[in-house]
Amino acid sequence: MKSKEIYHEFKTFKDGAKTKFIYISILLTALYTVYGTMIVSNYKVYGEYNGFPDSFNSAVGTVGSIMNGSARIFWGYLMEKFTIMQLLIVNVTCQIAVSFTFHWVASIQGLFFLWVLFGYFLYGAWLAIMPALINRIYGKKIGT
C-alpha cells in the first residue's frame, strides 16, 4: 500500500528554500485549508440564515471542534498506512464533494450538521498532515 516517499536532510533553511517543495507545500496549505476555514468561520451565519436556532448552531460548533481534534488523530494514524499523496487526494476529493453539495443540503438541519462536521473533519486532516510533510521534506534539523 505505502510506496516510497521523498525524504531530505538539508543542512540549512536556505538550502531547503532553493527547492520547489517549500513553495508547493505553502500552496497546498493555502488550498487545503480554505474550505475548512470557511466552514469554521461561517457555519453559524449560514445556519442562522437557514433559520436554525442559536442553540443548534452552537452545538454544531462544539461537536465540530471535537471532530476537528479527533480528525487529527485519525489522519495522523493513516499517515502510517498510506503515502501523503494518497491522503491528500482522498482529502481534496472529499472537500470538493462536500463543498459542491453543501448549498443543497444546508437547508435540512440534520444534513447541515453532518456536512459541517465533515468540513471540520477534513480541515483537521491537513493540520495533521502538514507538519509531518514539512518534517519529511526538510529533515529533522530544519523541518521543525
N, C-alpha and C positions, 0 to 999 in steps of 0.2 A: 504494500500500500504506500509506504513512505519512500519517496525517491530522494536522491541526493540534493541537498540544498547548498547554497553559497555561504561560505564562511570566510572571513578575512580577519587578519590581526594587524591593523595599521598601528604604526608607532606614534603618530601624532594626528590631531584632528585635521590639520592642513592636508596630510596625505589622504585621509578619508574624504575630504571635501573635493578632491580632484576627481572623484569617481562619480558616475551617474547615479549611484544608489542613493545618495543623500537627497538629491533633488526628486527622484522618483518616490522616495519614502515621504517626503514633505507633501508632494502632490497627492499621494494615496491617503495620507492623513486628512487632508482637506476634503477629498472626495468622499471618503468613507464615513466621516463624522458629520457631514452636512445634514443628512436625514435625521440622525439621532438628535442632533442639536435642535433641529426644527421641531421635532416631536416634544422634547423636553421643555422647550420654550413656549410652545403654542398649544399644547393639548387642552389646557384649561380654557383658553379663549375659544377654541373650536368647540369644546363641549358646551360652553355657555351659549354659543351661537346656535347650537342644536337643541337648546332648551333643557339640558341635563342639569340636575340640581348641584349646588356647590359641594354638598357632602359627597356626592358620587364622584365629581371631578377630583376632589381631594383624595378619595380612596384610590382612584386610578393612579394618581401621582405617587402615593405611598407604596402601593403594590408594584408600580413601575420601578421605583427606586430599588426595591428588594430584588426585582427581576434583573435590573442592571448589575447589581453586585453579584448575583448568582451566575449571571451570564459570563462574567469574567473568570470565575472558577471553571465553568463548563468549557468555555473556549480555550482556556489555558490547558485543560486536560486534553482536549482534541489536538492541541499542538504537538503532543507526544505521539499521536497516532497518524497524523496527516501532515503534508507539507503546508507551509504558509500559503503558497499559491492556491492550493486546493481549498483551504479555508476561506481565502479572500473571494474566490469565485462563488462559493456557496453563499457567503455573506452578501455580496453585492447582488446576486440573483434574487435573494430573498428581499433585500432592500428595494429593489426595483418592483417586485411583485406587490409588496406591501404599500409602497408609495403610490403606485398607479391605481390600486384598488381602494385606497383609504377614503377618497371622496365619496364613493358609492356606499361604503359600509358604515361611515361615520354617523349617519342618521339613526342607526339602530344601536341602542345603548350597549347591549352585550358585545356586539361586534366592534364597536368603538373601543370598549375596554380591552378586548383581545388584540386589536391592531396597535393600540398604544403600547401595550405590554410587549408585543413583538418588536415594536420600534425601539423600546428601551433595551430589549434583549440583543438586538443587532448592534446597537450603539455600544453596548458593553463588550462586544466581541473585538472591535478594533482597539479599544482601550486595553485589552489584554494582549492582543497580537503585536501592537506597535512596539512596546518596549523590548520584547523578545526579538523582533525583527531587527531593530537597530543594534541590539547587542550581538546578534548573529552576524550582521553585515560588518560591523566595525570592531568586533572583538571586545575582550574584557577590559582592556586598558582604557580605550576612549569611548566605547559603546555606552558605558554608564554615564 
